[in-house]
């Protein structure tokens, strides 16, 4: 029988310049215009990330994932604020 793991949620809001506006348990790096690389603590394994922006003509999509990072990008390569929810579990 598989061991069930308790899911954890990390949520936050990132300013357009890549600084953290709200939330904890993650860091942000801004590799290029309209890109935000989220890094979660070692041992946090991402299952899913949902992101949204308040900017009308900007769509956020999740690019590459690793076990504890996720690259969020805008389709227009425009800096904007981003809110996200990451669901995962501790390994």
N, C-alpha and C positions, 0 to 999 in steps of 0.2 A: 504494500500500500504506500502511495506517495505521501510524503510529508507536506501538509498544507502550510504555506507561509502567509503571514499577515502582510497585507498590502500597506504601503505607506504613501502618503501624498505630500509633495513639496510644491508649493505654489508661490508665485511672485510676480512682480511687475518690474520691467526694465525700462529706464529712460532711453530716449533716442540716442544719447551719447554713450550708452553702454553701462552706465552706473545702475546700481540696484536702488529702485525706488521703494519697494516693499518686499518683505519676505526674508527668509534665512535658510541656510542649509544648501546653498549653491553659490557658485561664483560665475562671473560673466567675463568673457573676452570678446572684443569687437575686431575680428580679422579684416573686415572690409565694410564698405558702405552697405547698409541694410542687412548685415549679418551679425548674429549674436550666438556665440558658442557658450552653451550652458555646461558647467561641470558640477556634478553632484558628488557627495562624499564617497570615498573608497568603500566598497561594500554595498552601495546602493545600486541595484540593477534595474534599469529602466524597462518598463513594460510598454508605456505609452506616454506621449506628450501631446497636449492640446494647447495651441497658442492662438491668441486673437489680438487685434489691434483696433484702436479707435479711429484710425485714419481711413477715410472713406474709400479711396482708390488703391489701397495697399492690401495685398493678400500675403499672409505668412504661411510658409510651408516648412515642414521639417525635412532637412536634408539628411546628412549622414548621422548615424547613431553609433556609439560604441556602448560598452556596458554601462558607463556612467557619464557619458557626454551626449549632447544633442546640438546640432547646428540648426538654428532657425534663420530663415532668409526671407526677405521681401521679394516679390516678383519684379518690383521696379527698382531694386537696389537703392532704395530710399531709406534713410534713417527715420525711425518712428518709435513710439513707445510700444512695448509688447507686454501683454499679460499671459501667463502660462500656468498650466497645471501638469505636473509630472507624477505618474503613478509607477511605483516600483516596489521592490522588497529588498531586505537586507540579506546578503549572501553569507 
